[in-house]
Amino acid sequence: MVKTLSAAAFSRRSLLGALLFCTVVLPAIAEEDESNEIPGHNEASEHEYALDLVKNGSALPLADILVEVQKTVPGDLLEARLKKRHGIVVYILSILSKDGTYSFVTVNAKDKTILSVQEK
C-alpha cells in the first residue's frame, strides 16, 4: 500500500527540511570552507605556511602568543592551528585547564588580541 501525503503535510515536511538545511547544513559548509582557506590539507604544508607568515611578519611566533594567552586562560596547550578567518590570520588554541576543562581560544596572530574564548 502506498501512503500519500496531503498538501499540508508535504508543505510542513518541506518547510522542516528547508529549516534543517539552513540551520545545520549551511553553517557546516561555511565552517568547512573557512577552514580550507590555508593552502594544503596536511600538517606539513600548514607548518610551512605558518613559518612563512611568521617570517614575513604577518603572524607572531606561537611562543609570543602563548605568553599573552596564559595571562587570561592558564593551562596546558594541547593543540595550535593557524587559520584564516574573515580575512584575519588567527591562532586557534586548545588549552586544558588544571580543573580539567577545555578552552578553545582564538587569537589574532598579528597583534595577540584574544578574539574569543569558548569553554567546553
N, C-alpha and C positions, 0 to 999 in steps of 0.2 A: 504494500500500500504506500503510495507516495503522499507525503504530507505537504500541503501548500501553505505558504504564509499569506496572511491578509496584507493589504497595502499598508496598514498602520503598523503591523508587526515588522514588516520589511523595512519601513522607514525608521523605526526605533533601532533595529539592528544596524542599519546603515549609519545612523547617527552615532551609535555607540562605537562602531568600527572606525568612523572618522575621528571621533574624540580620542580613542585609543591611539590611533596613528599620530595625531597631533601632540598628545601628551607623553607618549612613550617612545615611539619610533623616531620621530623627527629630532627630539633632543639627543637621542643616542647617535644619530647620524651626524649631527652638528658637532658633538664631542669627538667623534671619530675623525672627522675632517680636521678639526682643530689640532688634534694630537699628531697628525701626519704632516704638519707644516714644516717640520725639520726634515731635511733630506735623509733618505735611507731608513731602513726599518730594522737595523741590527745595532747591537751595542757598540761595536767598533766604530761605525760611522757616526753615531751620536757622540762618542768621545772625541773624535776628530773635529766634529762641528763645534763642540764645546770649547775645545782647545783653540780653534780658530777665532771664536768670539772673544775669548779672554785675550789672545794675542793682539787682536785689532782694537781692543778697548770697548767692545760692545757689551761685555759682561765682566763682572768682577770674579776673581777666583772663588771657588766654593768655600775655602777656609775663611776668607773675609766675610762672606755671607753668614757662615755659621756663628762667628763671634757675635754678630748682631742678633741673630735669631735666638741664640741661647739666653739672651737677656730677657726675652719675652716668653719663649717656650723652651724651658730647660728639659733635657733628656738626651737619649742616645739616638744618633742618626741611623736610620735603617736603610733609607734609600734616598737618592737625589737624582732628579731628572731635570734636564734643561729643555724647555718647551717655548714655543712662540704662541702667545695668547693675545688676541686682539691687537696684533702688531707690536707687542711688547715681549721681549725675551724675559722669561721668568724661570726661577728655580722652583721646583715642586719638591718639597722635602717631607719625608715620612719620619716622624720622631716618636719614640717610645718614652713616655714619662716614667718616673720612678714608681708611680702608683699603678702602672700597667695600662694606661690609656694611650691611644694613638692619636697623634695630631698630624694633619696634613697642612703644611704651611706653604703658601705661595708668596714668593719674594721677587720683587723687581731685580733682575740680575745686574742692572746698570747702577742703581743707586741704593740698594739694600732696603728699600721700602717694603715692609710687610704688607701685602695686599689682602691676604685672608688667612684665617686660622680655622680649620674645621676639626673638631674633636670627634673621634669615633669611639 
